[in-house]
Each structure stands twice: as C-alpha cells, then as structure tokens.
C-alpha cells in the first residue's frame, strides 16, 4: 500500500495550480462561446496534472532494485491522448474548417496541466499568460497589417426559409464591419425537405472574412456558407 506520508501539500498544490490556470484558459474559450469551454479545458488540464503527480509520486513503494521509473514517458502519453480529444473538435463544413483553434487550446491546456503537475509552476503560469497574449493581441496585429483597406467579399449562403434568418445574417455582417452591397436570393422547394433560400451576398469592409463565414455557418438555420470571392481593390 502507498505510504500516506508521501502524499501532501506539494501534490495538492500542483493540482490546484493546474486547476486555476486551466480554468483561466477555459474561461476565455467559454466567453467566446466555443465548442469546448470552461469545464472541458479545466478537466483536461487537471487530468494531465494528476497523471504527472501519480507518475512522480505514486510508485514509491515499488521502485527500487530491479524496478525503475521513467516519469517522462507519461508526458508523451498525455500528448497522444489529448490528440484524440482535439481531433474530435475539428470538422470541415463546406470548405470552412471549424474548431482548429479550440483544439489547439485543449492541447495547450493539457501542456499547462502537465507542467503544473511536474512542479514547473512558473513555466505553466508564463504559458497561460502567453495564451491570452495570442488570443487577444494576435488578431489585432493581423488585422493591423492585413486589414488596412476595405475588401470586396462574396458569400454564397443557403439558409432555411421562413425563419427570419436573413435578418440575422445582415446583422452579423454589419456587426463585423461589413456593409451590404448586393443581395440576390433564389427560393427552392425541396421535394423531401423544407424550403430553403440560396443567397449571393456581396459585402465590402475591413472585417475578417473567415471569422464572418464561420459565424454565419454557426447561425441556427444556416445550412451552408461558401466564400465565393475575396479581393482587394487595386
């Protein structure tokens, strides 16, 4: 049986550090309404920390003689295991990849939890701070260098008819710094499905076209979003 004296505040503190830091990462994802939020990131990070704590301190009663221990192997297994969770968050819809950043953040949360469980609390804290730098500052930097001129954007959008979806699409585009220049719609009555509308939406603005396409594809009632044309005026 494991010696209870080997369990103490050092192990509990490592788990609490992982709990706190990964909760911060998960909160950022939750506030942005991503598919994996506060609970998922916290559980992944805390679980990774526990695996490291068990690897470091959980086999003291059997190590010795011919029995050796390599805690570093656990970190590699954590990376492989979290990869399955991340893969489940990524999917493609009409050439639009969704969930990639959230999957990468899950991977980062596992790394932070692993570092905390290994006792590298300063490293885990710095990486958590770096996450917020990347999440909040990098989009501004990218827009600063690439979004200085308004761009023309054409989206082919298919949505369910009779549910007020057009108004939601217009509001989303306007909120993301695009102005509507052209709207062409065609209503179709499907033989086995409800009626839907195919719309060609011409926009102009300095917003992020990929973010707009993803936001529209996540709107309830929108069936597909395809970016047909994006170009800057010469």
N, C-alpha and C positions, 0 to 999 in steps of 0.2 A: 504493500500500500504506500502511496505517495506521502512523504513526510509533510505534515501541515506547516512546519516551520519554514519550509521553502516557499510558502505562499504568504504574500504580504502586500504592503502598500506599494512596493515597486511595481508589481504586476498590475494591481488595480489602477495605479496612476497611469500606466501605459495605456490601459483600456479607456480610461476617462479622457486622456488626451486625444486618442483616436475618435472617441465619441464626439467630442467638442469640435474638432477640426473638420471631420467629415460631415457633421451636421451643418456647418457653415457652407460647405460646398453644396450639399443637398438643398439648402435653403435658397441659394442663388438659382438653382435649376427649378425649384418649386415656384419661385416668384415669376419665372419666365414661362411657367406652365408647360414644362417639358414632360415627355412621357415617363421619365424616371425622375423623381423628385426627392424630397427630404428623407422619407423613410428608406427608399432604395439605396441611396448613397450612404446613409448612416449605417445601414445594416451591412453593406458590402465592406465599408472601411472598418467597422467594428469586428466583423468576422475575420478579416485579414489580420487585424491586430491580435485577435485571440489565437489564431493559428501560429503566429510568431511567438507569442508568450508560451503556448504549450510546447512549441519546438525547443525553446530556450530552457524552460524550467520544468517541463512535465516528465522528463525521463531521467531525473537524477538518481532514482532508485535502481535503475538497470544499467546505467553507464559505468564502465569500468572493466578492467581485464580485457577480454576479447571483444567487448561491446563498445563501439564508438558511435559518436553522434555528429551529424553534419546539419546544423540548423539552416544553412544557406540553401539547402535543397527545397525547403518549404517555400521560400520566396519565388522560386521558379514555378512551383506547382500552383501558387496563387495566381501568377500571371496567366498561366494556361487556363485555370478555372474561370477567371473573370472574363477571359476572351469569349466564352460561351454566352455569358450574360450580355456582353456588348454586342455580339453578333445578333442577338435576338431583338435589339433595339433599332437595328439598321434595316431599312427596306426601301425599295425603289418604287415610285409611283409616277408613271408617265414621264420617265427620264428625270425625275426630281428625286434626289437622294435625301432621305429624312432620317434623323436620329444619329447622324455620324458624330456630331459634337457631344451629344449626351453620352454616347457610348465611350468616347474618349474620356469624358469626365468621370464616368464609372471606373474606368481603368486607373485614372489619376487618384480617385478616392481610395481604391484598393492599395495603391502605392503609398499614399499618405498613412493609411492604417498599418501597412507593413512596417513602415519606418517608425511609427509610434510604438508598435509592438516590439520592435528591436531596440527601443530605447533612444532612437535618434530623434528626439523631440524637437530640437531646433531645426533640423532639416525638414521635418514634417510641417512645422509652422511656416517656414520660408516658402515651401512649395504650395501650401494653401494660399498664402498671400500672392504668390505668382499666378495662381488660378484666377483670382479676382482681377489682377492686372490684365491678364489675357482676355477674360470675359467682358470687361467693361472698357478697357482702353484700346485694345487692338481694333475693334470695329470702328472706333472714331479715327484711328490712324489710317486705316484702309480707306475710309470714306474721304479723309482729308487729301489723300494723294490720288485717288481714282474718281472721286465724285464731284469734281470742281465744275463740270459742265453738265447741263441738262441733257438727258439722253432720251431717244425715242425707244419705246418698248411696245411690242405687240404680243398679247397673250390670247391663246385660244382656250376658252373656258367652257366647260359643259356643266350645267347645273340642273337640278330638278325644278320643274315649272310649278308655279302657283304657291310658292313658299316664301316669297319676299327675298330671295337670295340676291337678286340684282342690287337691291339697296345695300345689302351687307358688303358686296364686292366693291361698290363705289366708295363706301365709307372706309373700307380697309385701304384701298388705293390712295385716297385723299389723306388718310392718317399717316401714310408712309411717304409723303412728299411727292406724290404724282398727281398730275392733272389729267383729266379725261379729255382726249381729243377726238375720239371716234368710237362709236359703238354700233356693231352690226350683229343682229340676232336672227336665228332661224329655229323655229319651234318644230319638234319632231314628236309624233305619237308612236311610241314603241308598241309592237304587237303583243309583247308579253310583259312589258314594264310600263311604269308611269311615264307621262310625257316629260321630256327634257328639252333644254334650250342649248344650242351651240352659239356661242358669242365670240366675236372677234373684237377684242378690246384694245384700242390704241391709246397709249399713255405717253406722257412726257414729264420728266422730273429728274431729280438728283438723288432719289432714294435707292435702296438696294433691291434690284430686280429679283434676285434669288430669294431674298427674305420675303418679298411680296408674294412670289409664286408659292412658296412653302406655306405662308399664312393663309392664302386663298385655298390651297389644297386641304388645309385642316379645317376649313369652314364647313359646318354641317350643311349638307345639301349640295355641295360642290362635288361633282363626280370626277373631273379631271382638269388639270391645268398644264398647258404646254407653252413654253416660251418660244414664240414663232420667230421673233426678230428683235435684236437689240443692237443699236448702232449709235454712235455719236455723230452729231452734225459736224461737217468739216469747217 
